Amino acid sequence: MCKNPVKFSYPESCNCPRKLRPCQNNLDSKTPQSFCSFEATHHGAHQRVISYSLFESKDHQERNAWAEKRWKKGLIDNLLKMRKYFPGWVLRVYSDIDHDEFLCKLRCQNPDFFWCDIRNIAPYGDLSSKMASRTWRFLPLGDPTVDIFLSRDIDSILLSRDADTVKDWLENTTRAFHAFRDHPFHVEPVLGGLWGGNNVLLSKNIATKIHNDIVNQSLLEGRQDKYFDQNIMLGKIIFPPNRNRFVHYDTYYCDEWRNVTLTRPFPTQRNGLEFLGEQVIWGGFKGVGLKECPESCRPRHGKSWKLC
């Protein structure tokens, strides 16, 4: 039983205390250090993390549309949905945005919310200009404090379908990575906001190799492309040599991918016209593009599901 008193830390730039997890107050040289923050390290080992990137887009049109109130709503909505659908998990945000009153309250009042300043990531320091912004959220891969991580988009809201499928991945497969394709527009090998990994199933050498690929990307071509994260980092660097470590949950293209990697159907039927990865903070697709899924992509217990 822990006899150490609960201590408090003061997040950088925030004049408020944050309660640290009991029994994690005293760090030493043997304590695994997270690739996030002091608070994340103090939270201890075996974390299950839902990871996001947050940055000011260089795309003028996107920057004008992606109003501040929208990403703040995305953070709050996903934090609440995580508690509902992923109890016991924590939310990490990798960002270069300076703190304001809203972010300070979020950090100080929510013990399951962790801010990872990409300009000060131990042991690397400032990674903001060395990594494409949408790949920041991949840093939990190989993090010694993290067992399971999910890479998700702030403008998409976590759904029960996501949690049900993650549960199936963890309990019914031995694959280290999952990837979801849940809409006819989802044609890439791996989508940047619909994949994740189980660090426990990766050898230290493999985890270190992939983590180093993620961090040491400054010389890769196309790093300024908007979707470098999924087209290059995932599509060409991570997925090809590790495809046998992936399981794909595919609603529409399972037959095309069956000979490339392990595919499985989503275990639960979609709720109405929802789909994973929908940009609901922007207004969503409202069902546009959804169609009847092939019977071969439906689970055995759901062969009657037309919108599977």
C-alpha positions in Angstrom: 0.0 0.0 0.0 1.3 3.5 -0.9 2.4 5.5 2.1 3.7 8.5 0.2 1.5 11.6 0.4 0.0 12.9 -2.8 2.1 15.8 -4.1 1.3 18.5 -6.5 3.1 19.9 -9.6 2.6 23.2 -11.4 2.3 22.8 -15.2 4.5 25.1 -17.1 2.8 28.4 -17.9 -0.1 27.6 -15.6 -0.4 29.1 -12.1 -2.4 26.2 -10.6 -1.6 22.9 -8.9 -2.1 19.5 -10.4 -2.5 16.4 -8.2 -0.1 13.7 -9.1 -1.0 10.0 -9.1 -0.5 8.4 -5.7 2.7 6.3 -5.4 4.3 8.0 -8.4 5.6 11.0 -6.5 9.3 10.1 -6.3 11.2 9.7 -9.6 14.7 8.3 -9.9 17.1 7.5 -12.8 15.4 4.2 -13.3 12.0 5.6 -13.8 10.8 5.3 -17.4 10.5 8.8 -18.9 7.6 9.5 -21.2 7.8 11.1 -24.6 5.3 13.7 -23.4 5.8 15.7 -20.1 6.7 15.6 -16.4 3.1 14.9 -15.5 2.8 12.1 -18.0 6.0 10.5 -16.6 4.6 10.8 -13.0 1.4 9.1 -14.1 3.4 5.9 -14.3 3.8 2.9 -16.5 1.2 0.8 -18.5 -0.7 3.8 -19.7 -3.4 3.5 -22.4 -3.3 6.7 -24.4 -5.5 8.4 -27.0 -3.2 10.7 -28.8 -3.8 13.9 -30.8 -1.8 16.6 -32.7 -2.9 20.2 -32.2 -1.2 22.9 -34.3 -1.9 26.1 -36.2 -2.3 25.0 -39.8 -0.1 26.6 -42.5 -2.9 26.2 -45.0 -4.7 29.6 -45.1 -8.1 28.2 -46.0 -7.9 25.5 -43.3 -6.7 28.0 -40.7 -9.6 30.3 -41.3 -12.1 27.5 -41.1 -10.6 25.7 -38.1 -11.7 28.3 -35.6 -10.3 28.2 -32.1 -13.7 27.4 -30.6 -13.9 24.3 -32.8 -10.7 22.7 -31.6 -11.5 23.5 -28.0 -14.9 21.8 -28.5 -13.1 18.8 -30.0 -10.8 18.5 -27.0 -13.7 18.7 -24.5 -16.0 16.4 -26.4 -13.3 13.8 -26.9 -12.2 13.9 -23.2 -15.8 13.2 -22.2 -16.3 10.5 -24.8 -13.0 8.9 -23.7 -14.3 8.6 -20.2 -17.5 7.1 -21.4 -16.1 4.6 -24.0 -12.5 4.1 -22.8 -12.6 4.2 -19.0 -9.1 4.2 -17.5 -7.5 5.6 -20.6 -5.7 9.0 -20.7 -5.8 11.7 -23.4 -2.5 13.3 -24.7 -2.3 16.3 -26.9 1.0 17.0 -28.7 1.0 20.7 -29.5 3.0 23.9 -30.1 0.2 26.2 -29.1 0.8 28.5 -26.1 -1.3 28.2 -23.1 -4.3 30.3 -22.3 -6.8 30.2 -19.5 -8.8 27.4 -21.2 -5.8 25.1 -21.6 -4.5 25.7 -18.1 -7.9 24.8 -16.6 -8.0 21.7 -18.8 -4.5 20.6 -17.6 -5.0 21.4 -14.0 -8.5 20.1 -13.4 -8.4 16.9 -15.4 -6.0 14.1 -14.1 -6.6 12.1 -17.3 -5.6 14.9 -19.7 -1.9 15.4 -20.6 -0.4 18.3 -22.5 2.8 17.4 -24.5 4.6 20.5 -25.6 6.3 19.4 -28.8 8.9 22.2 -28.2 10.1 20.4 -25.1 9.9 16.6 -25.4 12.4 14.6 -23.4 14.9 13.5 -24.4 14.7 15.3 -27.7 13.9 18.9 -26.9 12.2 20.9 -29.6 10.7 18.6 -32.3 8.3 21.2 -33.7 10.3 21.8 -36.9 11.8 18.4 -37.2 8.6 16.4 -37.4 5.5 17.0 -39.6 2.8 18.3 -37.2 0.3 15.5 -37.9 3.0 12.9 -36.9 3.5 14.3 -33.4 0.6 12.2 -32.2 2.6 9.0 -33.2 5.2 9.6 -30.4 3.5 7.2 -27.9 4.8 4.4 -30.2 7.8 3.1 -28.2 7.1 5.3 -25.2 8.2 3.2 -22.2 5.2 4.5 -20.1 2.7 3.5 -22.7 1.2 0.0 -23.3 -1.5 0.9 -25.8 -2.0 4.0 -28.0 -4.6 5.2 -30.4 -3.9 8.0 -32.9 -7.0 10.0 -33.5 -8.2 13.4 -35.0 -9.5 16.2 -32.8 -12.2 17.1 -35.3 -13.6 13.5 -35.1 -15.5 12.4 -31.9 -14.8 9.1 -30.3 -17.7 6.6 -30.8 -18.7 3.4 -29.1 -17.9 1.7 -32.5 -14.3 2.7 -32.0 -14.2 1.3 -28.5 -15.9 -2.0 -29.5 -13.4 -2.5 -32.3 -10.4 -1.6 -30.2 -11.6 -4.2 -27.7 -11.9 -6.8 -30.5 -8.3 -6.0 -31.7 -6.9 -6.3 -28.2 -8.8 -9.5 -27.2 -9.2 -11.4 -30.4 -6.0 -10.8 -32.4 -2.3 -10.9 -31.7 -1.4 -8.0 -34.1 0.6 -5.1 -32.7 -1.2 -2.5 -34.9 -4.7 -1.8 -36.0 -6.0 0.3 -38.8 -9.7 1.3 -39.5 -11.3 2.0 -42.9 -15.0 2.8 -42.3 -16.1 4.8 -45.3 -15.8 4.4 -49.1 -13.4 7.4 -49.1 -11.0 5.5 -46.8 -8.7 4.0 -49.4 -5.2 4.7 -48.0 -3.3 1.7 -46.4 -3.4 3.4 -43.0 -5.2 6.7 -42.1 -3.3 9.0 -39.8 -6.2 9.4 -37.4 -7.5 5.8 -37.4 -4.7 3.6 -36.3 -2.9 2.6 -33.1 -0.5 0.2 -31.6 0.2 -2.2 -28.7 3.8 -1.5 -27.5 3.7 -4.7 -25.4 3.6 -6.8 -28.5 6.6 -5.1 -30.1 10.2 -6.2 -29.3 12.4 -3.4 -28.0 14.4 -3.4 -31.2 11.3 -3.1 -33.4 9.7 -0.4 -31.3 12.9 1.6 -31.2 13.4 1.3 -35.0 9.8 2.5 -35.7 10.0 5.3 -33.1 13.3 6.5 -34.5 11.8 6.5 -38.0 9.0 8.7 -36.7 11.3 11.2 -35.0 14.1 11.3 -37.6 12.1 12.4 -40.6 13.7 15.7 -41.4 15.4 14.4 -44.6 12.3 12.6 -46.0 10.8 14.0 -49.1 7.3 15.4 -49.0 7.5 16.4 -45.3 5.7 19.7 -46.1 2.7 17.9 -47.7 -0.5 18.2 -45.7 -1.0 14.4 -45.4 2.6 13.4 -45.0 1.6 11.4 -41.9 -0.5 8.9 -43.8 0.9 9.1 -47.3 4.6 8.9 -46.5 5.2 8.1 -42.8 2.5 5.4 -42.5 2.0 4.5 -46.2 5.7 4.1 -47.1 7.8 4.0 -43.9 5.7 2.2 -41.2 3.2 0.0 -42.9 5.1 -1.8 -45.7 7.8 -3.5 -43.5 5.3 -4.1 -40.7 2.2 -5.2 -42.6 2.2 -8.6 -40.9 1.9 -6.8 -37.6 -1.3 -5.0 -38.7 -4.9 -6.0 -38.6 -7.3 -3.9 -40.8 -11.0 -3.5 -40.0 -12.5 -2.7 -43.3 -16.1 -2.0 -44.2 -15.8 -1.8 -48.0 -12.4 -3.0 -49.3 -11.8 -6.1 -47.2 -11.6 -8.3 -50.3 -9.0 -6.1 -52.0 -6.8 -6.1 -48.9 -7.3 -9.7 -47.8 -4.1 -10.9 -49.5 -2.1 -7.9 -48.3 -2.7 -8.0 -44.6 -5.1 -9.5 -42.0 -8.6 -8.1 -42.3 -11.5 -8.3 -39.9 -15.1 -7.0 -40.0 -16.2 -4.3 -37.6 -17.8 -6.3 -34.7 -20.8 -4.0 -34.2 -23.2 -2.3 -36.6 -22.8 1.4 -37.2 -25.2 3.7 -35.4 -27.3 5.3 -38.2 -25.0 7.1 -40.6 -22.0 7.5 -38.2 -18.6 6.4 -39.3 -15.2 6.5 -37.7 -13.1 9.4 -38.7 -16.0 11.6 -39.6 -15.1 15.3 -39.2 -18.1 16.1 -37.1 -16.6 19.3 -35.6 -16.8 20.8 -39.2 -20.3 19.6 -39.6 -19.7 16.1 -40.8 -20.6 14.2 -43.9 -24.2 13.5 -42.7 -24.1 10.1 -44.4 -22.8 11.4 -47.8 -20.9 8.6 -49.6 -22.0 5.7 -47.3 -23.4 2.8 -49.2 -24.3 -0.9 -48.7 -21.2 -2.8 -47.7 -20.2 -6.1 -49.3 -21.5 -9.1 -47.5 -18.0 -10.5 -47.3 -17.0 -7.5 -45.2 -19.8 -8.2 -42.6 -19.3 -10.3 -39.5 -20.9 -13.7 -39.3 -23.4 -12.4 -36.7 -24.3 -9.4 -38.9 -24.8 -10.7 -42.5 -28.1 -8.8 -42.6 -26.4 -5.5 -41.9 -26.5 -3.5 -45.1 -24.8 -0.5 -43.5 -22.2 -2.5 -41.6 
